[in-house]
């Protein structure tokens, strides 16, 4: 249940308890999030699309040690900000591992991320089957 890829329930419970020790900290974090959301909305404008890595590395090989507990932040930040994101597969790298990128737009501009994803997927090879099923 507890791995390096996702926090275990005990860690989440501890985080909740620690947050209660500093009630003003929550308000400050919410304020910072709102400020960042406004900054991103202004940066993206009505027609901007941000291309951002989905993960800091390519997919790890099976059974390789992976202990990168905070790599979820590459995608989580946009969920927290409430911005539309589309994951776009770009094909395989030279080692045969899947590559992808996430496309982010301002609120209510999902159609932009989907349109750009469609274009990039065609241009770079898109989704590739991992093998015969």
N, C-alpha and C positions, 0 to 999 in steps of 0.2 A: 504493500500500500504506500510505502514511503520510498521515493527514489530521488535521485538527483535532478530528474527532469521536472518534477512537480512537487510542490511543498506537501508534506504529509499533514494529516489532520491535526496532529499535535502542534506543529509549527504554526498552522493557521490559528488554532485556539490561543496559543501564546501571543501571537500578534494582536489578536482581538483584546486580550487582557491588558497588554501593554498600552494599546491605544486609549483604554479607559483611564489610565493613570495620567494622561495629559489631554484632557478634553479640548483645550484650545488648539492642540496640534491638528485635530481633524478639520477644524474651521480653516486653519491656515492652508492645509493641503487642498481643501476644496477650492479655496480662493486662488491658489496657485494653478490648479487645474483649469479653472474658468479663465484665468488670464492667458494660459497657454492655448486654450481653445480659441479665444478671440484672436490671438496672434496668428494661429494657423489659418483661421477663416480669412483674415485680412491678407495673409500671404498667398493663399490659394485663389482668392477672389471668385468670381462667377464662372471662370472657365479653366482654372488651374488644376493640374494633376501632378502629384508628387510621386516619384518612383523611389521606393525605399526597400532595402533588403527585408525579407521575411525572417531571416535568421542570419547570424554572423558567419556561419560556415555552411558548406554543403552538407547533405545528409550523411551521418556517420555510417560506417560499415556495420553490418550485423555483428553483434557480440563484442563490439569495441567499447572500451570504457568511456562513458560519457557522464561527466558531472559538471553541468553548466546550468546551475539552478536559476539564473536570472536572464537567460536568453529569450524567455517568453516576452520580455519587455519590448522587443522589436515589433511585436504585434499588439501587445496589451495597451500600449500608450494610446493608440488610435481608438481602441474600444472605450477606454476611459474618457477620451475627448468626445466620443459620440460621432466621429467622422466616418463616412462610408469608405470601405476598403474592399478591394477585389484582389484575390490572390491569382496571379497569372503564371501558369507553367511556361517555361521557356525552352524546354528540351533537356538534353543531357550534357554534362561537361565532358572533358577529355577522358575522365575515368569512368564514365557511364553512370554518374550519379545525377539525380534530378536537380535542375536549377529552376528557380522561380523568383518572382518579385511581387511586392504588393503595391497596389496603386491606390492613392489616397486623394480624396477631393473634399471640397467644402460640404457642409451639411446639405442634404437633399440633392446632391449631384451624383448620385449613384450611376446615372446613365453615362456620365463621363468616364468613370472608372471601368465600366463594362465595355464601352466603345474602344477605349485605349487597350484594354486587355485583349479584346478580339483582334485588334490590329497586331499587337506584339506577338500574340500566340501564333498567328499565321506567319509573321515575319521570321520568328526564331525557332519554329518547329513544334512549339506547344507541348501538350501532354504526350508522353511516350509510355507505352505499356511496359511494366517491369519484366515481362516475360510471358510465356504461354501459360494459360490457366487451365 
